[in-house]
Amino acid sequence: MSDDVSVLPTLTSGPIRVEVDPPAGGRIAQITVDGTPLLVGHDAAGGDTLAWGAYPMTPWAGRVRHGRFEFRGATYELPRNHGDHAMHGVGFTTPWALTDLTPTSIGLRLSLPVDETWPFGGSVTQRLDVFTTGLTASMTVTAQDRAFPVSFGWHPWFRKPDRLDFAPEAMFRRDDDHITVDELVEVSVGPWDDCFVNHEPVGMQIGPVHMTMTSDCTHWVVYDEPGHATCVEPQTGPPDAFTIRPDVVEPGSSRTASFRLEVSTPG
């Protein structure tokens, strides 16, 4: 997080206040509605970059099994940052460039590396717009000189909701490595650290604030095992998507995804 939080770009509209931290992985640092914070903040995470705010997962979301995948006849290995696996891409640990800023919107850009952390290059842009009843976020991943596999999304750490309304159609089975495999099963009783197929709005209640989250993503990871937080993560593919359900961006082409968060309070 930036050393001086007062310099963070802050978007406001009516009761909505959204702080954005471009140096800290281009993440939303906090969303406040009528004074109620919705996200786990930096200080509560104890310095763990994986565990606060709402950050972009790009160019992959979730775990890549053992950090290894095959693409067009070659085998690639990514640095393992979560036990034996590579998790959540490179965007959340890399500073993003600010491209535009108004009182209610922000644009960010990230040039993807060409090194051992990600060999393909490319770029990612984000846009966040705030309005009086919520916010929208979009992300676009673009290939430049080289094609690459892609699976991306967002990882919001919501403060533990009083209620979660989530009705997915199915969930992906996990194996002994705690990794998603390409097999859909019936939805089990939580707590969860799982990926689901979901087309319906997700509702949450945090104190007096009711939230409804929608997305054009059909894969959602819900992680509600912690006692202090629940993560509701829309993403374009399941964990380990490079292997089990690969999507590819060719040179000069892009993929875009978005989510919308509507909020309301009594009265």
Secondary structure, DSSP 8 states (H G I E B T S, - for coil): --S-GGGS-EEEETTEEEEEEGGGTSEEEEEEETTEE-B--TGGGTT-TTSSSEEEEBS--SEEGGGEEEETTEEEE----BTTBEESBSGGGS--EEEEEETTEEEEEEE---BTTBSS--EEEEEEEEETTEEEEEEEEE--SS-EE---EEEEEEE--SEEE---SEEEEE-TTS-EEEEEE----SS-EEEEE--S-EEEEETTEEEEEEES--EEEEE--SSSEEEEEEESS-TTHHHHS--EE-TT-EEEEEEEEEEE---
